Amino acid sequence: MSKKKAFALRINEEMLKAIEKWASDEFRSTNGQIEWMLMQSLKNHNRAPKKKTDSNEESDT
């Protein structure tokens, strides 16, 4: 699992309310919803982080 880094996010109150509602509808936390939204955007623009494969980790040992 990748390491998570905390940071402060300033966001418009109305936008946050909309994200909180969406998160609730999807049974996610607000943080989880924002992470999901960001990952979808990265994928849509072919900028998603590369996944590490098990074979890469095994070759390091």
N, CA, C and O atoms as a MOPAC input file, in Angstrom:
PM7 MOZYME 1SCF
protein

 N      0.84200 1    -1.18500 1     0.00000 1
 C      0.00000 1     0.00000 1     0.00000 1
 C      0.88400 1     1.24400 1     0.00000 1
 O      1.91600 1     1.29300 1     0.66900 1
 N      0.46800 1     2.22000 1    -0.74400 1
 C      1.27900 1     3.43100 1    -0.84500 1
 C      1.14100 1     4.29800 1     0.40100 1
 O      0.11800 1     4.29100 1     1.08600 1
 N      2.19700 1     5.03200 1     0.66300 1
 C      2.23000 1     5.93800 1     1.80500 1
 C      1.32700 1     7.12800 1     1.51400 1
 O      1.31800 1     7.63700 1     0.39300 1
 N      0.56800 1     7.57800 1     2.50600 1
 C     -0.31100 1     8.73300 1     2.33500 1
 C      0.29400 1     9.93600 1     3.02900 1
 O      0.87000 1     9.82200 1     4.11100 1
 N      0.15800 1    11.08500 1     2.39900 1
 C      0.69100 1    12.32800 1     2.94300 1
 C     -0.47200 1    13.27300 1     3.20600 1
 O     -1.32300 1    13.46300 1     2.33700 1
 N     -0.51800 1    13.85800 1     4.37700 1
 C     -1.57700 1    14.79800 1     4.73900 1
 C     -1.21200 1    16.20500 1     4.29800 1
 O     -0.04800 1    16.60200 1     4.33800 1
 N     -2.22600 1    16.95400 1     3.87400 1
 C     -2.02700 1    18.37200 1     3.55600 1
 C     -3.36400 1    19.09300 1     3.67500 1
 O     -4.42800 1    18.48200 1     3.57900 1
 N     -3.28800 1    20.39000 1     3.88500 1
 C     -4.49800 1    21.20400 1     4.02700 1
 C     -5.05600 1    21.54200 1     2.65400 1
 O     -4.30400 1    21.82600 1     1.72100 1
 N     -6.36400 1    21.51100 1     2.53500 1
 C     -7.02800 1    21.84100 1     1.27500 1
 C     -8.06100 1    22.92200 1     1.55100 1
 O     -8.96800 1    22.73900 1     2.36300 1
 N     -7.91700 1    24.03300 1     0.87700 1
 C     -8.90800 1    25.10900 1     0.97100 1
 C     -9.87500 1    24.92800 1    -0.18500 1
 O     -9.47200 1    24.81300 1    -1.34200 1
 N    -11.16100 1    24.90200 1     0.14900 1
 C    -12.16700 1    24.61600 1    -0.86900 1
 C    -13.41800 1    25.44600 1    -0.60600 1
 O    -13.77700 1    25.69400 1     0.54500 1
 N    -14.06400 1    25.86100 1    -1.65500 1
 C    -15.29700 1    26.61600 1    -1.56600 1
 C    -16.32900 1    25.81300 1    -0.76500 1
 O    -16.47100 1    24.60600 1    -0.96100 1
 N    -17.04100 1    26.48600 1     0.13300 1
 C    -17.99800 1    25.81200 1     1.02300 1
 C    -19.09100 1    25.06700 1     0.24900 1
 O    -19.45700 1    23.94900 1     0.61000 1
 N    -19.60200 1    25.68100 1    -0.80200 1
 C    -20.66300 1    25.03000 1    -1.59100 1
 C    -20.13000 1    23.79500 1    -2.31700 1
 O    -20.82500 1    22.78500 1    -2.42400 1
 N    -18.89900 1    23.88000 1    -2.81200 1
 C    -18.29100 1    22.72900 1    -3.47300 1
 C    -18.10000 1    21.59200 1    -2.47600 1
 O    -18.36500 1    20.43300 1    -2.79400 1
 N    -17.64400 1    21.92200 1    -1.27700 1
 C    -17.45300 1    20.91000 1    -0.24500 1
 C    -18.77900 1    20.24000 1     0.10700 1
 O    -18.82900 1    19.02000 1     0.26000 1
 N    -19.83500 1    21.00700 1     0.23400 1
 C    -21.15200 1    20.42900 1     0.53400 1
 C    -21.57300 1    19.45300 1    -0.56100 1
 O    -22.11900 1    18.38900 1    -0.27000 1
 N    -21.32200 1    19.81100 1    -1.81600 1
 C    -21.68000 1    18.93500 1    -2.93700 1
 C    -20.85900 1    17.64300 1    -2.89000 1
 O    -21.38400 1    16.56000 1    -3.14900 1
 N    -19.56600 1    17.76400 1    -2.55900 1
 C    -18.70600 1    16.57700 1    -2.46500 1
 C    -19.12400 1    15.69700 1    -1.29500 1
 O    -19.13900 1    14.47200 1    -1.41300 1
 N    -19.46300 1    16.31600 1    -0.16600 1
 C    -19.93300 1    15.54600 1     0.99500 1
 C    -21.20500 1    14.78300 1     0.66600 1
 O    -21.35400 1    13.63000 1     1.06900 1
 N    -22.12000 1    15.40600 1    -0.05600 1
 C    -23.37100 1    14.74400 1    -0.45300 1
 C    -23.07600 1    13.57400 1    -1.38200 1
 O    -23.62300 1    12.48400 1    -1.21000 1
 N    -22.20100 1    13.80200 1    -2.37600 1
 C    -21.82400 1    12.75200 1    -3.31100 1
 C    -21.16000 1    11.59000 1    -2.56300 1
 O    -21.46600 1    10.42500 1    -2.82000 1
 N    -20.26100 1    11.91000 1    -1.64800 1
 C    -19.58000 1    10.88400 1    -0.86200 1
 C    -20.59300 1    10.05700 1    -0.06800 1
 O    -20.49700 1     8.83100 1    -0.01700 1
 N    -21.54200 1    10.71900 1     0.53500 1
 C    -22.57400 1    10.02000 1     1.29800 1
 C    -23.38100 1     9.09000 1     0.39300 1
 O    -23.67700 1     7.95500 1     0.76600 1
 N    -23.72900 1     9.57000 1    -0.78100 1
 C    -24.48800 1     8.75300 1    -1.74300 1
 C    -23.71200 1     7.51500 1    -2.17300 1
 O    -24.30800 1     6.48100 1    -2.47500 1
 N    -22.38300 1     7.61500 1    -2.20100 1
 C    -21.51500 1     6.51700 1    -2.64500 1
 C    -20.96000 1     5.70100 1    -1.46700 1
 O    -20.14400 1     4.80200 1    -1.66800 1
 N    -21.40200 1     6.01300 1    -0.23800 1
 C    -20.93800 1     5.34200 1     0.97400 1
 C    -19.42100 1     5.45200 1     1.13600 1
 O    -18.75200 1     4.49000 1     1.51300 1
 N    -18.89900 1     6.63200 1     0.84700 1
 C    -17.47100 1     6.92100 1     1.02800 1
 C    -17.32700 1     8.06700 1     2.02400 1
 O    -18.26700 1     8.81900 1     2.27900 1
 N    -16.11900 1     8.17600 1     2.57900 1
 C    -15.80000 1     9.36100 1     3.37600 1
 C    -15.57400 1    10.51500 1     2.40500 1
 O    -15.35100 1    10.30000 1     1.21400 1
 N    -15.63200 1    11.72700 1     2.91800 1
 C    -15.35300 1    12.89300 1     2.06400 1
 C    -13.93400 1    12.80500 1     1.51700 1
 O    -13.70800 1    13.07100 1     0.33700 1
 N    -12.97700 1    12.43600 1     2.36200 1
 C    -11.59500 1    12.29100 1     1.92000 1
 C    -11.48900 1    11.21200 1     0.83500 1
 O    -10.82300 1    11.41000 1    -0.18100 1
 N    -12.14300 1    10.08500 1     1.05800 1
 C    -12.12500 1     9.01200 1     0.07100 1
 C    -12.72700 1     9.44400 1    -1.25100 1
 O    -12.24300 1     9.06300 1    -2.31700 1
 N    -13.78500 1    10.24000 1    -1.18100 1
 C    -14.42100 1    10.73600 1    -2.40500 1
 C    -13.49300 1    11.66600 1    -3.17700 1
 O    -13.39100 1    11.57700 1    -4.40100 1
 N    -12.82300 1    12.55200 1    -2.46200 1
 C    -11.89000 1    13.47200 1    -3.11600 1
 C    -10.74300 1    12.69000 1    -3.74700 1
 O    -10.33800 1    12.98800 1    -4.87000 1
 N    -10.21300 1    11.68900 1    -3.03500 1
 C     -9.14700 1    10.85900 1    -3.60600 1
 C     -9.63600 1    10.14800 1    -4.86900 1
 O     -8.92200 1    10.10100 1    -5.87100 1
 N    -10.84100 1     9.59800 1    -4.82400 1
 C    -11.41200 1     8.90600 1    -5.98000 1
 C    -11.57400 1     9.86800 1    -7.15700 1
 O    -11.23900 1     9.52700 1    -8.29200 1
 N    -12.08500 1    11.06500 1    -6.88700 1
 C    -12.27200 1    12.06400 1    -7.94300 1
 C    -10.93800 1    12.44600 1    -8.58300 1
 O    -10.83300 1    12.55700 1    -9.80400 1
 N     -9.93000 1    12.64500 1    -7.75100 1
 C     -8.60800 1    13.00300 1    -8.27600 1
 C     -8.03600 1    11.87600 1    -9.13100 1
 O     -7.47300 1    12.12800 1   -10.19700 1
 N     -8.18000 1    10.62200 1    -8.66200 1
 C     -7.65600 1     9.49700 1    -9.43400 1
 C     -8.39200 1     9.35800 1   -10.76800 1
 O     -7.76900 1     9.06500 1   -11.78800 1
 N     -9.70700 1     9.56600 1   -10.76900 1
 C    -10.46000 1     9.50600 1   -12.02500 1
 C     -9.95700 1    10.55700 1   -12.99900 1
 O     -9.80500 1    10.28300 1   -14.18900 1
 N     -9.70100 1    11.74300 1   -12.50500 1
 C     -9.19500 1    12.81400 1   -13.35800 1
 C     -7.80700 1    12.46500 1   -13.90800 1
 O     -7.53100 1    12.68600 1   -15.08700 1
 N     -6.94100 1    11.92400 1   -13.05600 1
 C     -5.61100 1    11.51700 1   -13.50900 1
 C     -5.71200 1    10.43300 1   -14.58500 1
 O     -5.00600 1    10.49300 1   -15.59200 1
 N     -6.57700 1     9.45500 1   -14.37900 1
 C     -6.75700 1     8.38500 1   -15.36300 1
 C     -7.28900 1     8.93400 1   -16.68100 1
 O     -6.82700 1     8.54200 1   -17.75300 1
 N     -8.26100 1     9.84100 1   -16.60100 1
 C     -8.86100 1    10.41300 1   -17.81100 1
 C     -7.85500 1    11.18700 1   -18.64600 1
 O     -8.02800 1    11.32800 1   -19.85600 1
 N     -6.80800 1    11.68800 1   -18.01000 1
 C     -5.79200 1    12.48300 1   -18.70900 1
 C     -4.47600 1    11.72100 1   -18.86300 1
 O     -3.43200 1    12.30800 1   -19.14600 1
 N     -4.55100 1    10.39000 1   -18.66800 1
 C     -3.37400 1     9.51200 1   -18.79400 1
 C     -2.19400 1     9.98500 1   -17.94100 1
 O     -1.04700 1     9.99200 1   -18.38600 1
 N     -2.50500 1    10.37500 1   -16.71900 1
 C     -1.45800 1    10.82900 1   -15.79200 1
 C     -1.48300 1    10.05900 1   -14.47200 1
 O     -0.87000 1    10.48200 1   -13.49200 1
 N     -2.18400 1     8.94100 1   -14.45000 1
 C     -2.26800 1     8.14600 1   -13.22600 1
 C     -0.89200 1     7.59800 1   -12.86700 1
 O     -0.10800 1     7.26900 1   -13.75600 1
 N     -0.59100 1     7.49700 1   -11.57400 1
 C      0.71000 1     6.94900 1   -11.17200 1
 C      0.82900 1     5.49400 1   -11.61200 1
 O     -0.15100 1     4.75000 1   -11.64500 1
 N      2.04400 1     5.11500 1   -11.94500 1
 C      2.30700 1     3.73100 1   -12.34700 1
 C      2.24600 1     2.82500 1   -11.12800 1
 O      2.73600 1     3.17400 1   -10.05300 1
 N      1.63600 1     1.65100 1   -11.30800 1
 C      1.55500 1     0.68100 1   -10.22000 1
 C      2.82700 1    -0.13800 1   -10.17400 1
 O      3.39300 1    -0.48400 1   -11.21000 1
 N      3.27700 1    -0.44700 1    -8.96000 1
 C      4.41800 1    -1.33600 1    -8.79400 1
 C      3.92800 1    -2.76200 1    -8.99500 1
 O      2.84900 1    -3.12100 1    -8.52400 1
 N      4.70900 1    -3.56800 1    -9.68400 1
 C      4.33900 1    -4.96200 1    -9.89500 1
 C      5.06700 1    -5.84600 1    -8.90100 1
 O      6.13000 1    -5.48400 1    -8.39800 1
 N      4.48900 1    -7.01300 1    -8.61600 1
 C      5.10700 1    -7.95900 1    -7.68900 1
 C      6.45200 1    -8.43600 1    -8.21300 1
 O      7.37500 1    -8.65900 1    -7.42900 1
 N      6.57900 1    -8.59800 1    -9.53400 1
 C      7.83600 1    -9.08100 1   -10.10000 1
 C      8.96800 1    -8.08000 1    -9.85800 1
 O     10.11200 1    -8.48500 1    -9.65500 1
 N      8.66500 1    -6.78000 1    -9.87700 1
 C      9.69000 1    -5.77100 1    -9.58700 1
 C     10.16600 1    -5.86900 1    -8.14800 1
 O     11.35600 1    -5.72800 1    -7.86600 1
 N      9.22400 1    -6.11100 1    -7.23400 1
 C      9.58100 1    -6.19600 1    -5.82400 1
 C     10.38300 1    -7.47100 1    -5.55100 1
 O     11.30400 1    -7.45600 1    -4.73500 1
 N     10.03600 1    -8.58500 1    -6.23300 1
 C     10.75000 1    -9.83500 1    -6.02000 1
 C     12.17800 1    -9.75400 1    -6.53300 1
 O     13.08600 1   -10.33100 1    -5.93400 1
 N     12.38500 1    -9.04600 1    -7.63000 1
 C     13.73500 1    -8.96600 1    -8.20200 1
 C     14.67200 1    -8.13400 1    -7.33100 1
 O     15.89200 1    -8.24300 1    -7.45300 1
 N     14.10600 1    -7.30000 1    -6.44900 1
 C     14.92400 1    -6.47700 1    -5.56700 1
 C     15.49600 1    -7.26600 1    -4.40100 1
 O     16.43200 1    -6.81300 1    -3.74200 1
 N     14.93500 1    -8.45400 1    -4.14000 1
 C     15.38800 1    -9.23100 1    -2.97000 1
 C     16.45700 1   -10.21300 1    -3.33300 1
 O     16.94500 1   -10.94200 1    -2.46900 1

